[in-house]
Amino acid sequence: MVSKDDSEILRNLYWSEGKSLAEIGKVLHLSKQAIWYRMKNYGIARRNISEATSIAERKKVVPPVTYGVLSQLYVNENMSTRETAKRLGISKTTVMRWIKRYEIPMRKYKNPKYPRKPFSNNEIEKAYMLGLRAGDIHARNICRTVAVSTGTTHPSMIKLFYKIYGKYGHCNKISCKNKSMNNYCWMVYCYLDRSFDFLIPKPSRLPKRNDLFYSFLAGYVDAEGSWVIQGKNGRICFVFEIGSRDSELLKRIKGKLEENGFHPSLTSIIKEDDRDCSNDTTEKICILSLTRREEVISLAKRILEYSQHKEKLAKIKLMLKTKDKKHWSEVKDEVEGLRKQIKKDVKGCIKQAEEDYKRRHKGLS
């Protein structure tokens, strides 16, 4: 529950007292990111450039460190900017800003805390990574690093993330509160070498080679797709689906599948955007689906070689195991058992995220 008092405290510190997010964080014993997150949730507007400049001039900023002290620590004692900041009790950003103002030559970039390996240049692996990127994986440039991340409530997705990126960089996760879904989740992230620059732009084209296409599709399905085994009129039905807002990419995938002898359909639905209840906004979701039994089985066999998502692999293997059976009663118990296990795993994952989040924010809300 958002407290009106908390909102007013933040508003006064930011607008009336002219404090920066970092300064507010020190007062409230929170990180700069936590302050930004709360301001956003409370609807507190950010200062524009002219307002920020005016406040800075009004403060008459005094250098937090003299040239002599900074030169002694950074140059003579060969401390890193992080070590210098810790010694002086200021942020690393402030240290770097005053190094530039004093025109102290910056040292060459040191090796990161955790080693980062360059990409293998394996085309199959690259295609799979691009498929993931087209789905739920976010990527951006941070200084000399490519940062990849995703939010999830599925332990299988966390394991997949660590498996795919963990051999190239250090993976970590942090619990988050997903207010739009009214539950908790994990934000998983990894910092990669610059050889992963190919992940930064969102993929819009498909690989031409069939093996690369199916590797890309496996990554995209692991992120956005689903394999469904269900009963209909007492018989077993197999369905393959991908739901996404990226209609252009789904059209290209549909075309490529048609070239390979499949008969997918592409439909769209309009649903209310739950993330913005204050406006009557809607969003268009496109759904690519395959419902012909033999075609779903054929595609499952091709995807099986490349898929890395434990839950989806379990569904594919169950689908292939039961492909010769016709009656729902023959597979119902096994299918429902798998569904219950996945729900149990997800529920446990959400519970762990909730406990971790509340532990970290204890006494801060």
C-alpha positions in Angstrom: 0.0 0.0 0.0 1.4 3.4 -1.0 1.7 5.7 1.9 0.7 9.3 1.4 3.3 10.4 4.0 6.1 8.5 2.1 5.1 10.2 -1.1 5.1 13.6 0.5 8.6 13.0 2.1 10.0 12.1 -1.3 8.3 15.0 -3.0 9.7 17.5 -0.4 13.2 16.1 -0.5 13.3 16.1 -4.3 11.4 19.4 -5.1 11.5 21.6 -2.0 15.0 20.7 -0.8 16.4 20.1 -4.3 18.2 16.9 -3.4 19.4 14.4 -6.0 18.3 10.8 -6.1 21.6 9.7 -4.6 21.3 12.3 -1.8 17.7 11.2 -1.0 19.0 7.6 -0.9 21.5 8.5 1.7 18.8 10.2 3.8 16.4 7.2 3.6 19.1 4.5 3.5 18.0 3.3 0.1 19.8 2.9 -3.2 19.5 5.5 -6.0 17.6 2.9 -8.0 15.1 2.3 -5.2 14.4 6.0 -4.9 13.8 6.3 -8.7 11.5 3.3 -8.5 9.4 4.7 -5.7 9.2 8.2 -7.3 7.9 6.5 -10.5 5.3 4.5 -8.5 4.2 7.6 -6.5 3.9 9.7 -9.8 6.5 12.2 -8.7 7.7 14.1 -11.8 11.4 14.4 -12.6 13.2 17.7 -13.0 14.0 18.8 -16.5 17.5 20.0 -17.6 16.9 23.7 -16.9 15.4 22.9 -13.4 18.3 20.6 -12.5 20.8 23.2 -13.7 19.1 25.9 -11.6 19.3 23.8 -8.5 22.9 22.9 -9.1 23.8 26.6 -9.4 21.8 27.4 -6.3 23.6 24.8 -4.3 27.0 26.3 -5.2 28.6 22.8 -5.4 31.8 22.5 -3.4 34.3 19.9 -4.6 34.0 16.9 -2.4 37.8 16.3 -2.8 40.8 18.4 -3.6 43.1 17.8 -6.5 46.0 16.8 -4.2 43.9 14.2 -2.3 42.5 12.7 -5.5 45.9 12.7 -7.2 47.5 11.0 -4.2 44.9 8.2 -4.1 44.2 7.6 -7.8 47.7 8.3 -9.2 50.3 7.8 -6.5 48.6 4.9 -4.6 47.1 3.4 -7.8 43.7 3.0 -6.3 40.8 2.2 -8.6 37.9 4.7 -8.9 35.8 2.3 -6.8 38.5 2.1 -4.1 39.0 5.8 -4.2 35.2 6.4 -3.8 35.1 4.1 -0.8 38.0 5.8 0.9 36.5 9.2 0.4 32.9 8.2 1.2 31.5 9.4 -2.2 30.2 7.7 -5.3 32.3 6.2 -8.0 30.5 8.5 -10.5 31.6 11.6 -8.4 35.2 10.4 -8.4 35.2 10.0 -12.2 33.6 13.4 -12.6 36.3 15.2 -10.6 39.1 13.2 -12.2 37.9 14.7 -15.5 37.5 18.2 -14.1 41.0 18.1 -12.7 42.2 16.7 -16.0 43.9 13.7 -14.3 44.7 11.1 -17.0 42.4 8.1 -16.7 44.1 4.7 -16.5 43.2 2.0 -19.0 40.2 -0.1 -18.2 41.0 -2.9 -15.7 39.7 -6.4 -16.0 36.2 -6.8 -14.5 35.7 -8.5 -11.1 34.3 -11.6 -12.9 36.1 -12.8 -16.1 34.1 -12.4 -19.3 34.8 -14.7 -22.2 34.3 -13.7 -25.8 31.6 -15.3 -27.9 32.4 -18.7 -29.4 31.2 -17.5 -32.9 29.2 -20.8 -33.2 26.4 -20.0 -35.7 23.8 -22.4 -34.1 24.4 -20.9 -30.7 24.2 -17.4 -32.1 20.9 -18.2 -33.8 19.4 -19.6 -30.6 20.6 -16.5 -28.6 19.0 -14.2 -31.2 15.7 -16.2 -30.9 15.8 -15.6 -27.1 16.6 -11.9 -27.7 13.6 -11.7 -30.0 11.5 -12.9 -27.1 11.9 -12.1 -23.4 15.6 -11.3 -23.2 16.6 -7.6 -23.0 20.1 -6.4 -24.0 21.8 -3.0 -23.7 25.2 -1.4 -23.8 26.6 -0.3 -20.4 30.0 1.2 -20.9 32.2 -1.6 -22.2 29.7 -4.3 -21.3 26.7 -5.9 -22.9 24.1 -6.5 -20.2 21.4 -9.1 -20.8 18.4 -9.6 -18.5 14.9 -11.0 -18.1 12.2 -11.2 -15.5 10.6 -14.6 -14.8 8.6 -16.7 -12.3 9.7 -20.0 -13.9 12.7 -21.8 -12.4 13.3 -23.5 -15.7 13.9 -20.0 -17.3 16.4 -19.1 -14.6 18.3 -22.3 -15.2 18.2 -21.7 -19.0 19.5 -18.2 -18.5 22.4 -19.4 -16.4 23.2 -22.2 -18.8 23.2 -20.0 -21.9 25.0 -17.0 -20.6 26.8 -18.3 -17.5 29.7 -19.8 -19.5 30.5 -16.3 -20.8 29.9 -14.1 -17.8 28.8 -14.0 -14.2 25.0 -14.4 -13.8 23.0 -13.1 -10.8 19.4 -12.6 -9.9 17.4 -10.2 -7.7 13.8 -10.5 -6.4 11.3 -7.9 -7.7 7.7 -7.0 -7.1 5.6 -7.1 -10.2 2.9 -4.7 -9.5 1.1 -5.1 -12.8 0.7 -8.9 -12.0 0.4 -8.4 -8.3 3.0 -11.0 -7.5 6.8 -11.4 -7.2 9.4 -12.5 -9.7 13.1 -12.8 -10.3 15.2 -10.4 -12.4 18.1 -12.5 -13.8 21.0 -10.7 -15.4 24.5 -11.2 -16.8 27.3 -8.9 -18.0 28.9 -10.0 -21.2 31.9 -9.2 -23.4 31.5 -6.7 -26.2 31.6 -9.6 -28.7 27.9 -10.0 -27.8 27.1 -6.7 -29.4 24.9 -8.6 -31.9 22.3 -9.0 -29.1 21.7 -5.3 -28.6 19.4 -4.7 -31.6 16.1 -6.6 -31.5 16.2 -9.2 -34.3 13.8 -8.5 -37.2 15.1 -11.0 -39.8 15.3 -14.7 -39.8 18.3 -16.9 -40.7 18.1 -18.3 -44.2 19.7 -21.7 -43.5 17.1 -24.2 -42.1 19.3 -25.4 -39.2 19.9 -21.8 -38.1 16.2 -21.0 -38.5 15.1 -23.9 -36.3 17.7 -23.0 -33.7 16.4 -19.4 -33.8 12.8 -20.6 -33.6 13.8 -22.8 -30.6 15.1 -19.8 -28.7 12.0 -17.8 -29.6 9.7 -20.6 -28.5 11.6 -21.1 -25.3 11.0 -17.4 -24.6 7.5 -16.9 -26.0 6.0 -20.2 -27.2 4.0 -23.1 -25.8 3.4 -26.7 -26.5 -0.1 -27.9 -25.6 -1.4 -31.4 -25.0 -5.1 -31.4 -24.4 -8.2 -33.5 -24.7 -11.0 -32.6 -27.1 -14.1 -34.8 -27.4 -12.2 -37.7 -25.8 -9.3 -37.5 -28.2 -5.8 -36.1 -27.9 -5.0 -32.8 -29.5 -1.5 -31.3 -30.0 -1.1 -27.5 -30.4 1.9 -25.3 -31.0 1.6 -21.6 -30.3 3.6 -18.4 -30.1 2.1 -15.2 -28.8 3.8 -11.9 -29.4 3.2 -8.2 -30.1 5.9 -8.5 -32.9 3.5 -9.2 -35.8 6.1 -8.6 -38.4 8.4 -11.3 -37.0 5.6 -13.8 -36.7 4.6 -13.1 -40.3 8.2 -14.0 -41.3 8.2 -17.1 -39.2 4.8 -18.1 -40.7 6.3 -17.7 -44.2 9.4 -19.7 -43.4 7.3 -22.5 -41.9 5.1 -22.6 -45.0 8.2 -22.9 -47.2 9.0 -26.0 -45.1 5.6 -27.6 -45.7 3.8 -26.5 -42.6 0.3 -24.8 -42.5 0.4 -22.3 -39.6 -2.3 -19.8 -38.9 -1.8 -16.2 -37.7 -4.5 -14.4 -35.8 -4.6 -11.4 -33.5 -6.6 -10.5 -30.4 -7.2 -7.2 -28.8 -7.0 -7.2 -25.0 -7.1 -4.5 -22.4 -3.6 -3.4 -21.2 -3.6 -4.3 -17.6 -0.5 -2.2 -17.0 -2.3 1.1 -17.4 -5.7 1.0 -15.7 -6.0 4.7 -15.7 -6.4 4.8 -19.5 -8.6 2.8 -21.9 -5.5 1.5 -23.7 -5.5 -1.7 -25.6 -2.8 -3.8 -27.1 -2.8 -6.2 -30.1 -1.4 -9.7 -29.5 -0.6 -11.8 -32.5 -0.8 -15.6 -32.2 0.9 -18.0 -34.6 -0.4 -21.5 -34.2 -0.1 -25.0 -35.6 -2.9 -27.4 -35.0 -2.5 -30.3 -37.5 -1.3 -33.2 -35.4 1.4 -34.6 -37.7 2.8 -31.1 -38.3 3.0 -30.3 -34.6 4.9 -33.6 -34.1 7.2 -32.9 -37.0 8.0 -29.4 -35.7 8.6 -30.8 -32.2 11.1 -33.2 -33.5 13.0 -30.4 -35.2 12.9 -28.1 -32.2 13.9 -30.8 -29.8 17.5 -30.7 -31.0 17.9 -27.0 -30.1 15.5 -26.3 -27.2 17.0 -25.5 -23.8 13.9 -24.9 -21.7 13.3 -27.8 -19.2 9.5 -27.3 -19.0 9.1 -27.1 -22.8 11.5 -30.0 -23.4 9.4 -32.1 -21.0 6.2 -31.2 -23.0 7.9 -31.9 -26.3 9.2 -35.3 -25.1 5.7 -36.2 -23.7 4.2 -35.2 -27.0 6.5 -37.4 -28.9 6.1 -40.3 -26.4 2.3 -40.2 -26.9 2.1 -39.4 -30.6 0.7 -42.8 -31.5 -2.0 -42.7 -28.9 -5.4 -41.3 -29.8 -7.6 -41.3 -26.7 -7.3 -38.6 -24.0 -7.9 -41.1 -21.2 -4.6 -42.9 -22.2 -2.5 -39.8 -21.4 -4.6 -37.6 -19.2 -3.0 -38.6 -15.9 0.6 -38.1 -17.2 -0.3 -34.7 -18.9 -2.1 -33.4 -15.8 0.8 -34.6 -13.6 3.3 -32.6 -15.6 1.0 -29.5 -15.5 0.7 -29.8 -11.7 4.5 -30.1 -11.3 5.1 -27.0 -13.4 2.5 -25.0 -11.4 4.1 -26.3 -8.2 7.6 -25.2 -9.3 6.4 -21.8 -10.4 4.5 -21.3 -7.1 7.6 -22.2 -5.2 9.7 -19.8 -7.3 7.3 -16.9 -6.7 7.3 -17.7 -2.9 11.1 -17.6 -2.8 11.1 -14.2 -4.6 8.5 -12.8 -2.2 10.4 -13.9 0.8 13.7 -12.6 -0.5 12.1 -9.3 -1.6 10.5 -8.7 1.8 13.7 -9.6 3.6 15.7 -7.0 1.6 13.0 -4.4 2.1 12.2 -5.1 5.7 11.7 -1.8 7.6 12.1 0.3 4.4 8.5 0.5 3.1 
